């Protein structure tokens, strides 16, 4: 830990606690597939979680901090407290400093509590679709802003933006373009207009973005927050293998979903598969084209 980074962290903790705090580096931890992470020990006897990345995208950690803060407003699932962050304008590697949540075994009723908490989080709503700032899904920019129409938002800010990235990278061909032209023109027919106000969404909830806390409780991390159709959030939980059935049973019991959700969910999965195409290349091309062909031919 450089002297400058140590000083930055101590300043953040002083502002957060009102006390003079000294810190020292702890042990290396997992920061996901993009970032580095380590524990930080404080003179107050706490252990904190430091995630950093010299090559972080601009404002990535600010977006993460704001996303976690937005999720915490729901008060339904455990969210790590954020103490502070630093972006590209810092002398040091950009970082985010947050509460360290020790992982424990799943408690009795873990998936039921997870499903209920996720459903209640979706009851937090806004009057428009989007978010107050752009953020990231993985390391890909996620374009937000506010819009009144869900179909237009999902067409332009989600699928359309991913397509523009694929075109720039040479991962999009004329056949995909023909299928997309049909799908785009029929998107209102396929996903319709939600009968509910825009819900608070995690945005990127898969098995790698939740954990079990020390008391066996569900915790969610690494969000790509925005307000949208809650079906889009549920669909993401199914992209890389569904969660335990008890999660979905508890969710539906707390907040029932429309019987034709499954049809729409495939469209919502397309966004995440396209993001993986842009992040990891042609290994995802077949999955993307299969969905494009299904809805665009």
C-alpha positions as CSV (number, residue, x, y, z in Angstrom):
1,X,0.0,0.0,0.0
2,X,1.5,3.3,-1.0
3,X,1.7,6.2,1.4
4,X,-0.7,8.2,-0.7
5,X,-3.3,5.3,-0.8
6,X,-3.0,4.8,2.9
7,X,-3.6,8.5,3.5
8,X,-6.6,8.5,1.2
9,X,-8.2,5.6,3.0
10,X,-7.5,7.1,6.4
11,X,-9.1,10.4,5.3
12,X,-12.2,8.6,4.1
13,X,-12.5,6.8,7.4
14,X,-11.9,9.9,9.4
15,X,-14.8,11.6,7.5
16,X,-17.0,8.5,8.0
17,X,-16.3,8.0,11.7
18,X,-15.1,11.4,13.0
19,X,-12.1,9.6,14.6
20,X,-8.5,9.5,13.6
21,X,-8.0,6.0,12.1
22,X,-4.8,4.3,10.9
23,X,-4.9,1.3,8.5
24,X,-2.7,-1.5,7.3
25,X,-2.9,-3.9,4.4
26,X,-4.5,-7.3,5.2
27,X,-4.7,-10.4,3.0
28,X,-5.4,-10.7,-0.7
29,X,-9.1,-11.4,-1.6
30,X,-11.2,-12.1,-4.7
31,X,-12.3,-9.0,-6.4
32,X,-14.1,-10.8,-9.2
33,X,-12.8,-11.3,-12.8
34,X,-12.0,-7.6,-13.3
35,X,-10.6,-6.0,-10.2
36,X,-8.0,-6.7,-7.4
37,X,-9.0,-6.8,-3.8
38,X,-7.6,-7.0,-0.3
39,X,-8.7,-6.7,3.3
40,X,-7.7,-3.6,5.2
41,X,-7.3,-3.6,9.0
42,X,-8.1,-0.5,10.9
43,X,-6.9,0.8,14.3
44,X,-10.6,0.6,15.4
45,X,-10.4,-3.1,15.2
46,X,-12.4,-3.4,12.0
47,X,-11.6,-5.2,8.8
48,X,-12.7,-3.5,5.6
49,X,-12.8,-4.6,1.9
50,X,-10.7,-2.6,-0.6
51,X,-11.2,-3.2,-4.3
52,X,-8.9,-1.5,-6.8
53,X,-7.9,-1.5,-10.4
54,X,-5.2,0.7,-12.1
55,X,-7.0,0.2,-15.4
56,X,-10.5,0.9,-14.1
57,X,-13.0,2.5,-16.5
58,X,-13.7,6.1,-15.7
59,X,-16.0,6.5,-12.7
60,X,-16.5,2.8,-12.4
61,X,-16.1,2.8,-8.6
62,X,-18.3,5.9,-8.2
63,X,-21.0,4.1,-10.2
64,X,-20.6,1.0,-8.0
65,X,-20.8,3.1,-4.8
66,X,-23.9,4.9,-6.0
67,X,-25.5,1.6,-7.1
68,X,-25.0,0.0,-3.8
69,X,-26.3,3.1,-2.0
70,X,-29.5,3.0,-4.2
71,X,-30.0,-0.7,-3.4
72,X,-29.5,-0.1,0.3
73,X,-32.5,2.3,0.3
74,X,-34.8,-0.7,-0.2
75,X,-33.7,-2.2,3.2
76,X,-34.7,-5.7,2.1
77,X,-31.3,-7.5,1.5
78,X,-27.9,-7.0,3.0
79,X,-25.8,-4.6,1.0
80,X,-22.2,-3.8,2.0
81,X,-21.8,-0.3,3.3
82,X,-19.6,1.9,1.2
83,X,-17.1,4.2,3.0
84,X,-15.7,5.9,0.0
85,X,-14.1,5.6,-3.4
86,X,-11.5,7.2,-5.7
87,X,-11.7,7.5,-9.5
88,X,-9.3,8.2,-12.3
89,X,-8.3,11.7,-11.0
90,X,-6.5,10.2,-8.0
91,X,-2.7,9.7,-7.8
92,X,-3.4,6.0,-6.9
93,X,-5.2,3.2,-8.5
94,X,-8.9,3.9,-8.5
95,X,-10.6,2.1,-5.6
96,X,-13.7,1.5,-3.6
97,X,-13.6,1.0,0.2
98,X,-16.5,-0.9,1.8
99,X,-17.6,-3.0,4.6
100,X,-16.0,-6.5,4.7
101,X,-18.7,-9.1,4.9
102,X,-17.4,-12.5,6.1
103,X,-18.8,-15.4,4.1
104,X,-20.6,-18.1,6.1
105,X,-22.7,-21.2,5.3
106,X,-26.2,-20.7,4.0
107,X,-28.7,-20.4,6.9
108,X,-32.0,-22.3,7.1
109,X,-34.4,-20.6,4.7
110,X,-31.6,-18.8,2.8
111,X,-33.3,-19.0,-0.6
112,X,-36.7,-18.2,0.7
113,X,-35.3,-15.1,2.4
114,X,-33.4,-14.2,-0.8
115,X,-36.5,-14.6,-3.0
116,X,-38.7,-12.5,-0.6
117,X,-36.1,-9.8,-0.2
118,X,-35.5,-9.6,-4.0
119,X,-39.3,-9.3,-4.5
120,X,-39.6,-6.5,-1.9
121,X,-36.7,-4.7,-3.5
122,X,-38.6,-4.6,-6.7
123,X,-41.5,-2.9,-5.0
124,X,-39.2,0.2,-4.7
125,X,-40.2,2.2,-7.8
126,X,-39.8,5.4,-9.9
127,X,-42.0,7.0,-12.4
128,X,-39.5,6.6,-15.3
129,X,-37.2,4.0,-16.7
130,X,-33.4,4.4,-16.3
131,X,-31.1,5.9,-13.7
132,X,-29.6,9.2,-12.8
133,X,-26.2,8.4,-14.3
134,X,-24.6,5.9,-16.6
135,X,-22.9,2.9,-14.9
136,X,-21.3,-0.4,-15.8
137,X,-22.3,-4.0,-16.3
138,X,-19.1,-5.8,-15.8
139,X,-16.6,-3.5,-17.5
140,X,-19.1,-2.5,-20.3
141,X,-20.7,1.0,-20.0
142,X,-24.4,0.8,-19.3
143,X,-26.2,3.8,-20.7
144,X,-29.1,5.1,-18.7
145,X,-30.8,8.5,-18.5
146,X,-34.6,8.6,-18.0
147,X,-37.3,7.6,-20.5
148,X,-41.0,7.2,-20.2
149,X,-41.4,4.1,-22.5
150,X,-40.0,0.7,-21.5
151,X,-39.8,-0.7,-25.0
152,X,-38.0,2.4,-26.3
153,X,-35.6,2.3,-23.3
154,X,-34.8,-1.4,-23.8
155,X,-34.4,-1.0,-27.5
156,X,-32.1,2.0,-27.4
157,X,-30.3,1.9,-24.1
158,X,-29.9,-1.9,-23.8
159,X,-30.0,-3.9,-27.0
160,X,-29.1,-1.0,-29.3
161,X,-26.1,0.1,-27.4
162,X,-24.7,-3.5,-27.2
163,X,-25.2,-3.8,-31.0
164,X,-23.2,-0.6,-31.6
165,X,-20.3,-2.1,-29.6
166,X,-20.5,-5.4,-31.5
167,X,-20.5,-3.6,-34.8
168,X,-17.4,-1.6,-33.8
169,X,-15.6,-4.8,-32.8
170,X,-16.5,-6.7,-36.0
171,X,-18.8,-9.1,-34.0
172,X,-21.9,-8.2,-35.9
173,X,-22.7,-9.4,-39.4
174,X,-25.4,-8.7,-42.0
175,X,-27.5,-11.7,-41.1
176,X,-27.6,-10.6,-37.4
177,X,-28.5,-7.1,-38.7
178,X,-31.5,-8.5,-40.6
179,X,-32.8,-10.4,-37.6
180,X,-32.3,-7.4,-35.4
181,X,-34.3,-5.2,-37.8
182,X,-37.3,-7.5,-37.5
183,X,-36.9,-8.0,-33.7
184,X,-36.6,-4.2,-33.2
185,X,-39.7,-3.5,-35.2
186,X,-41.7,-6.1,-33.2
187,X,-40.2,-5.4,-29.7
188,X,-43.3,-3.8,-28.4
189,X,-45.2,-6.9,-29.4
190,X,-42.7,-9.2,-27.7
191,X,-42.2,-7.4,-24.4
192,X,-45.2,-5.1,-24.2
193,X,-45.8,-2.3,-21.8
194,X,-45.4,-3.3,-18.1
195,X,-48.5,-2.9,-16.0
196,X,-46.4,-1.8,-13.0
197,X,-44.2,1.3,-12.4
198,X,-40.4,0.9,-13.0
199,X,-38.8,-1.3,-10.3
200,X,-35.4,-0.9,-8.7
201,X,-33.2,-3.5,-10.4
202,X,-29.9,-5.0,-9.4
203,X,-29.2,-5.2,-13.1
204,X,-26.6,-8.0,-13.1
205,X,-27.7,-10.6,-10.5
206,X,-26.1,-14.0,-11.2
207,X,-24.5,-16.5,-8.9
208,X,-21.2,-14.5,-8.7
209,X,-23.0,-11.4,-7.5
210,X,-24.6,-12.7,-4.4
211,X,-23.0,-14.2,-1.3
212,X,-23.9,-15.6,2.1
213,X,-23.2,-13.4,5.1
214,X,-21.8,-14.5,8.5
215,X,-25.3,-15.2,9.8
216,X,-26.3,-17.2,6.8
217,X,-28.1,-14.3,5.2
218,X,-28.2,-13.4,1.5
219,X,-26.1,-10.4,0.5
220,X,-26.0,-8.8,-3.0
221,X,-22.9,-7.1,-4.5
222,X,-21.6,-5.7,-7.8
223,X,-24.8,-4.1,-9.1
224,X,-25.6,-2.5,-12.5
225,X,-28.5,-0.5,-11.0
226,X,-31.4,1.0,-12.9
227,X,-35.2,1.2,-12.8
228,X,-37.0,-1.1,-15.3
229,X,-39.2,-4.1,-15.7
230,X,-38.6,-6.5,-12.8
231,X,-38.8,-9.3,-15.3
232,X,-35.5,-8.2,-16.7
233,X,-33.9,-8.7,-13.3
234,X,-35.4,-12.1,-12.9
235,X,-34.3,-13.2,-16.4
236,X,-30.7,-12.4,-15.6
237,X,-30.8,-14.9,-12.7
238,X,-31.5,-17.6,-15.3
239,X,-28.9,-16.8,-17.9
240,X,-26.0,-18.9,-16.5
241,X,-28.1,-21.5,-14.7
242,X,-31.1,-20.7,-12.5
243,X,-31.0,-20.2,-8.8
244,X,-32.5,-22.8,-6.4
245,X,-36.3,-23.2,-7.1
246,X,-37.0,-22.1,-3.5
247,X,-35.8,-18.6,-4.5
248,X,-38.4,-18.3,-7.3
249,X,-41.2,-19.9,-5.3
250,X,-40.6,-17.3,-2.5
251,X,-40.4,-14.5,-5.0
252,X,-43.7,-15.4,-6.7
253,X,-45.4,-15.8,-3.4
254,X,-44.3,-12.3,-2.3
255,X,-44.8,-10.6,-5.7
256,X,-46.6,-12.7,-8.4
257,X,-45.4,-12.5,-12.0
258,X,-47.4,-12.7,-15.2
259,X,-47.8,-16.2,-16.6
260,X,-46.3,-15.3,-19.9
261,X,-43.1,-14.0,-18.3
262,X,-41.0,-16.9,-19.8
263,X,-41.6,-15.7,-23.3
264,X,-40.4,-12.2,-22.5
265,X,-37.5,-13.5,-20.4
266,X,-35.7,-14.7,-23.5
267,X,-35.6,-11.2,-24.9
268,X,-34.2,-9.9,-21.6
269,X,-31.5,-12.6,-21.6
270,X,-30.4,-11.4,-25.0
271,X,-29.0,-8.2,-23.4
272,X,-26.7,-10.1,-21.1
273,X,-25.6,-12.6,-23.8
274,X,-24.7,-9.7,-26.1
275,X,-22.8,-8.1,-23.3
276,X,-20.8,-11.3,-22.9
277,X,-20.2,-11.3,-26.7
278,X,-18.7,-7.9,-26.4
279,X,-16.7,-8.7,-23.3
280,X,-15.4,-12.2,-24.2
281,X,-15.8,-12.6,-28.0
282,X,-17.2,-15.1,-30.4
283,X,-17.8,-17.9,-27.9
284,X,-21.1,-16.2,-27.3
285,X,-22.0,-15.6,-30.9
286,X,-24.0,-18.8,-31.3
287,X,-26.2,-18.0,-28.3
288,X,-26.8,-14.5,-29.4
289,X,-27.7,-15.5,-33.0
290,X,-30.0,-18.3,-31.8
291,X,-32.1,-15.7,-30.0
292,X,-31.9,-13.2,-32.8
293,X,-33.1,-15.8,-35.2
294,X,-35.9,-17.0,-32.9
295,X,-37.4,-13.5,-32.6
296,X,-36.3,-11.9,-35.9
297,X,-37.0,-14.5,-38.6
